[in-house]
């Protein structure tokens, strides 16, 4: 009897001290869209979506909360089917993220097993037999688990345009795979890698002037482009915090078309991250990242001549980093807000003071002689009633509070975003979203180019960069689990960037959208259908009408402005796309 009591106490201690392992869910996973819809319906509890990617254990808790919610039976049949699929996909995480109901059930079952000496039920694991064409492949070994699944995508775009530059067709083939797993009770890992081959005329192959994530190094052979996308991470978990080392992207804020603070526009980058969950209403995250400056370091670069005109260049680029931390607070299930600090610096070894997660960066940069670029971000989410969410973000690059309303004395380098998301206001499955993003001149820039808010020449914040705005309106309709329709319209305006010497002038000499270069109107229609689980086909239509300001384009080409000319003349483009993908969210 004494032995059973001791075992019972150890069992209780184990349940309360078990640390939740961390495997981050990729940003392109469709579970994020599902959780946001359930959040707006008031069923996801305190859903922290201002810090992404989210650990699989947290996702498990959210979907179980939805499953146990009193309004579960009001969900449509396809929403219940989606929920069941996610419960199955995130089943293994039940071990690390039990809900209160599951904890009490496990405790009771453990109590019964101690006195009846019954074996643990493992029939579910035993039934998962390996099948050649059934993915993902799952492997169990004691307390460890590995999951693997391939990813393939074939995409074809038919373009017609009144300008030959945008008229030719192209195709993209993508192949790779995704692996994740757990080693014991404290280590989680993940690897995502795909190769892409683009053939034909993709004018924006680098994805510079669009919302899609940019690409790093691309290789051109025989008129075709090849590039890869690789993320990898290893996490070490304790009861109170998690440490992740890897290469991946972050997304902070609530924006649908992009985040003004920190987005996944730039290619993924190496980083060290610390995550802490103080309670069910307070979360904290910190990371230090290694970025690509693409600024040649003449002091270390060199060349070697082996004769016969055989010259080899050895190029090194200046070091660049980002240090960030964010506090996200959720006083209630209907309201949350986040506070962020971001600091860009480089041209030296990493600063130890920026590795202190709770250090205020505005103070730390003074310690380093005020040579770096610090920004502050604020954002909120509010659900006034079920079915409606409003959200907003503000990024402060430079502002003087005492002068912010004095146009002749204040710079006001700020960016802001406001949006509203309506879930099924008129009929089941029909959602609406309205979002406006505004970036003043000189946001993300700095007197020292190494401190620009960029990596690999992409903006780390909103994809348009400074001196621009974007108005977006979108509609989604999903009548059942397999079929989904979408439509959206956007008006995007882009201004110029002048010499940095004008950035710090008082009074400011440039207004919003000075040197206006172009306005792009885009209408997109889409339809996706799940042929069978994990195999999806998509049909898309996009019409683009771009109007350039020829006078400002001419000035830019003459060197009046420092930003490059992207479009030199008006154009329209009609694109029809066909996409077939396997497990490619």
N, C-alpha and C positions, 0 to 999 in steps of 0.2 A: 504493500500500500504506500509506504514512504517513497519507494522508487517511482511509482506512478505519479505521486504528487510532485516530486522533483522534476520529472519529465514534463509534467503539465506546466510548471512554472517556467522551465526552459522554453517550452513551446510558446507560451505567452510572450516571453522576452524576445524570442526570435521574430514573432509577428510584428512587434512594435519597433524593433531595431533594424529590420530588413531595409537596406538602402535600395532605392529605385535606380536601376541602370538607365543610361541615356543612349539612345540612338535617335538622331534627329531625322524627322520626316522631310524629304526633299520638298523644296518650295513649289514644285510643279505638280504635287500630289493633289488629286481632286477632293481629298478629305477636307481641305481648307475651305473650299466653297460650300461644302455640305455643312460644316460646323458654323460658318457665318450665317447661313440661312436659319439654322436651328437657334442660333443666338438671337437673331432678330425676332424669331417666334417665341422667345422667352423660355427656351427649353435646355439651353446648354450651361446654365449656371453662370458662375464667374469665368467666362471664357476670355483668356488673355491672348488675343490675336495681334497685339501690338508688338510682340517680340516673336519673330519667326526666323528660322525654323523652330518647330515645337517638338519636344521629345515624344516618342511613341507612347511612353507610359502616360503622359498627360493627355494625349489624344484618346487613349483607352478610357481614361477617367471621364472625359467629356461625352463620349458616345454611350458609356454605361449610364451616365446621368440622364441622357436623353431617353434611353431605353426604360429607365425606372421612373420617368416623369409622369405625373398624373395626366398630362395631355397627350400621352403617347398614342392613345387610340383615336385621336383626332388627325393624326398624320395620314397622308394618302397612302395607297398601297405601294406605289413606287418608292416613296420615302421610307417606308418600313423595309422594303427590299434592300434599299441602299444601306440602311442602318444595319441590317442583318449581315450584309457583305463586309462592312467595316468591323463589326464585332468578330467575324470570322478572321479577317485579315490581321486584326490586332489581338487575337486570342492569347498568344503566348505572353503578352505583357500583363495579363491578369496576375501572374506570379509576382510582379513588382509594383503594381498599382491597384490593389484591391479597394473596392468601395467599402463604405461602412457596412452595407448588407453582406458583402462578400467576406469581410473580416469576421463578422459574427458567425457566418455560416462555416467558414474554415475553422474557426476556433471550436465551434460545437462539434464538427466532424472530427477534429483532432482529439477532442476530449473523449468522444465515443471510441475512437480507434485505440487510445491509450488503455482503456479498460476492457475492450473486446478483442484487442490484438488483431484487428482486421488490417488487410493490406491496403495501401493507397490505390485508388482507382486510376489506372493508366490506360484504360481501354481506348480513350480518344486518341492518344498518341500512337497506340498500337495499330489502330485502324488506318492511319495515314501511310499507306503503302506507296512505294515509289512507282510511278508510272511515267513512261518515256515522254509523252506529250502533254503531261499535266504539270502546269507551273503554278506557283513557284515550287522549286525543289526545296525540301526541308530536311535538315539533318539534326538529330538529337544525340547528345553524348553526355550522360550524367546531368550536370547543371548547366551545360552549354548548348547553344542552339545556333544554327546557321541557315539562312534562307537565300536562295539564288533564283533570279529570273532574268531571261533575256529581254531585250527591247529592240524592236525593229520599226522603222517608219519609211514609207515611200510617199513622196510628195511631188505633185506636178502642177506647175503654174502656166496658164495660158494668158499672155499679155497682149493687149492691143492699145495703141496710143497714137496721138497726133504728132509725137516726136519719136524718132527712130531709137533714141537712147533707151526708152522705156517700153519698146514694142516687142522685143524678142522674148521667147519662152525659156523657162528653165525647169530643172528637176533636182530634187535633193533626196539622197538616200542616207539613212542613218541606221547604224547598228551598234549594239553593245550590250551591256547588262548591268544589273544592280545586285549587290550582295550586302547583307547586313546580318548581325548576330550578336550573341552575348557569350562571354567567357566567364563562367562562374557568376558570382553575385555582385561584382563590382566593375566589370569591364564590358563596354559595348563598342561596336565598330560598324562601319559602313563604307562601301566603295561603290561609286557610280562612274561609269566610263562609257562613252560612245564616240564613234568616228562618223564624220559627215563628209559627203562628197556632193559638190554642187556643179552641175553641168548646164551651160547655157548662159543667158544674160540676166543675172541677178544684180541690178544696179547697186543696191545697198547690201552687198554680201557681208559687210562688216557690221550691219545692223546699227548704224550710227544714228539715223534720223527716225527712229521708231521706238516703241515701248519694249520690244524684245530684248533679251539679254545679249550683250555684245560678245564677240569672239576675240580670243587673243591672237596667237600666231596662226596665220593661214598660209598654206603652200599652194602655189599655182603651177600646174603641170599640164601642158597641152591645152590650155584654155579652160581647164577645170580647176576648181578650188577644193582644197581638203583642209579640214580643221577638226580638232578634237575637243571634247568637254569632259573633264575629269574632276570629281570631288572625292575626298576621302577623309575619314575622321575616326579617332579613337577617343573614348571617354572613360574617365575614372570617377566612380561615384562614391560619395560618403552619405551619411545620414542627413547632412545639412547643406551640402553644396556639391556641384559636379564640375570637373575639369575636363575640357575637350581640347584636343590638339588636332588640327586638320586643315584641309583646304575646302572651303565651301562659301556660300553667299549668305548674307543676312538681309532681312527686310523689317524695318521698324516703322510702325505707323499703320494707318487704316486705309490708305489710298488704294483705289482699284487700278488706276492707270499708271501708278508709280508713287513713290514716297519722296517728299521733299527733304527728309532727313537722311535716311539710309535705305537704298533700294538695291535690287539685284541687277541693275543695268550693267555694271562693270563685270567682267569675267570673275569667277571665284578666285579667292586669294588665301594664302596661308594665314593662320591665326591661332592664338591661344585664348580660350574662352572660359570664363567662370560663370556659372548660373547658380542662383540661390533662391529658394522659395521659403520666405519667412513665415507665411501663413497662407490661408486660402484667399487673402485679399491683397497680398503684397509680394511682388517678385522683383528680383534684381539680376542684371546681366552685365558683364564686362568682357571686352575682348581687346586684344592688341593685334593688329594685322600688318602684314608685310605686303606693300603695294608695288605696282610697276610704275616707275616714273617716266620711262621712255625718254629721259634726258641724258644724253651721252656725257660720261665723265672723262673729260680730256686728260685729266691728271693720271689716270690709270690705264686708259686705252692705248694700244700700240699696234704697230704693224711689223711684219717680218718679210724681207725680200730674199727669196732663195735663188735669185738669178733667173734669166730668161723670162723676165716680166712675170714671174710667179710670186705674187704678193698675197699674204694672208693677213687680214685685219682681225685683231683681238679687241672686241668692244665690250666695255663695261658701262653700266648705267648707274646713275646716282641713286642712293638708297632713299626709300620713302616708306613712311609708316602711317598708320591711323590708330589712335587710342580712343575708345568709346566706353561709356557706361550709361545704363538706363534703369530708371526706377519706374515700375508700373504699379499703380494703385487702383483697386476696385472696391470702393466703399459699399457698392451694392451690385446686384446682378444686372442692373440697368445702366450703370454709369461707371466708367473707368477713365483714367487719364495717365499720361506718361510724361516723364521728364528725362531728357537725354542731353548728354554732352559729347561732342565729337571734336577731335583735335588731329590735324594733319601736320606732319613734320618730316624732315629728312636731311640729307647731306651729312649725316653723322651716324654713329652707332646708336642703337636704341637707348633711350633715356630711362634709367631705372625708376625715376619719379613717376613716369607714365605707366609703370607696371603696378602701381598701388591702386587697386580697384576702387576704393572709396575716396581717393584724393580728388579734390575739385581741380579740374584742368585749368580753369582760368587763373587759379592761384599758382599751379605748378608751372605754367608757361612763363610766369614772371620770374620764377626761380631759374628758368633757363634763358633769361634775358629777353623775354618777350619777342622771340623770333619765329613763332609758330602761328598756326591759323586755327583758332578755336571757335566753335559754333554751339548754339544752344537750341534744342528742339523741344516743343511742347505739342501734345496732341490729346484728343479726347474722343470718346464714343458715348453716345447717349441714346437709349431706347425709351422714348417717352411713353409708348404703348406698344404692345405686341404687333409686329408687322412693319414697324417703322424704325429706322436707325438714322441718326444724324452723326456726322463725324467731322473733324477738322484738325489741321496741323499748322504749326507755325515754326519756321526755322529762322533764327536770328543769327546772321553772320556778323553784322556790326550794327549797333544802334545805341544812341544816347537818349535815355529816357527823358531827360530834362529838355531835350531839343527835338524829340521825335515828331512834333507837330509844327515845327518851324522849317518850312521848305528850304529856306536859304542857309540854314545852319546845320542840318542833319543829313547824314547819308542814307540811313534806313535801308541797309542791305538785308532785306528780308524776303522770304518766300512763304506763301500760305496756300492752303488747300481746304476747300469746303465741299461736303458731299452729303447726299441722302440716298438711302437704300430702302426700297419698299418691297416687301415680300407678300405676294398674293393680295394686293389691295382690292382687286375686282373679281378675280377667278383663280381657281386652284392652278398652281404651277406657273403663274405669270408674275414676273418680277421686273422692277424698274430701278434704274440707278441714274443719278445726276451728279456730276462732279466738275468742279472748276479749280484749276491750279494756276497760280500767278507767281512769277519769279521776277523780282526787281533786277535792274542792272547791277552787275558786280557780285551777285551771290555766287558762292563757291570759289571766287578768285582771290588773289592775294598779291602783294607787292613782290613776293618771292615765288617764282613759278613752281618750285618744288612743293609749296604748300597749297597748291590748288586742290580742291576737293575732287580729285580724279584718280583713276587707276587704269593703266593701259590706254590712256587718252579717252576714257569714258567717264561721265559724271558719276560720282558715288551717290548723289541724290537723284533728283528728278531728271529724266532722260533728255529733256529739252535744253537743259543748261540755263544760264542767266538770261535776262531780258527776253522773256517769252511768256506766253500763257496758253492754256488749252482748256476748252469747254467740251465736255463729253456727256452724251446721253445714250444709255443702253437699255435694251429689253431682252429678257430671256424667257422662253416658254418651254416647259418640259411636261408634256401630257402623260408620259409614262417613263419607266426606268430606262428604256432603250433609246428613245427618240428625244432630241432636244433641238430647238430653234433659237437663233439669236440674231439681233440686229443692233447696230450702234452707229452713231454719227458724231463726228468731232470737228471742231474748228480750232486749228493750231496756228498761232502767229509767232514768228521768230524775228527778233531784232538783231542789231549788230553788237560787236564788242570793239570799243575804241582802245587806244593805247592806255596802258596801266597808269600813265601819268595823270590821267583825268580822274582816276578812281578816288583819289584823296583830296581833290580840290574842294574848297569852300569859298563861295557857295557851289553846290553841285551844278555841273554844266549840262548834264544829260538827264532826260526824262525817260519814263517807261516807254519801251518800244522805239527808242530813237534808232535811226538808221534801219527802219523796218525793211526786211529783206524779202520775206515771202509769207503768204497765208495759204495753208493747206486745208482743204475741206475733204473729209473722207467719209464715205458711206460703206458699211460692211454688212453683209448678210451671211448667215451660216446655218448649216444643218448637220447634225452628227447622229449616227445610228450605230448601236452596238450590235454587230452581226451575231456574235456569241461572246460569252464572258471573256473580257480582256482583248478582244479584237474589235476595233472600231473604225468606221469609215466616216469621213467628213467631206462635205461639199461647201465651198465658199465662193462668195462674190464680193469684190471690192471695187469701188469707183473713187478715184482720186482726182481732184481739181486743184492744181497748185498755181497761184498767181504771184509772180515776183515783182518787186519794185525795181524796175530797170535802172533808175537813177542811182539808187543806193548800191545795186550790184556793180555798176560801173565804178563808183567810188571805192568799193571794196577791192576791185581788181587793180585799181591804181594805188592801193596801199593806204587809203584813207582810214580803213578799219583793219583790225588785226585778225579777225576771224576769217576762215576760208569761205569761199563762195561754194555752196553746195548745189544749188540749182541756178542755172544761168538764164533760163527763159521759162515762160509759162508752158504748162503741159497738162494734159489729162491722161489718165491711164485706167483701163478696165482690166481687171484680173479675175479669172476663174480658176479656182484651185481644187484639186482632188487629193485627198490624203487617206492613206491606209496605215494604221498603226496597231502594234501589239504591245500592250502594257506601256504605252507612251502617253502619260497624262498631260 
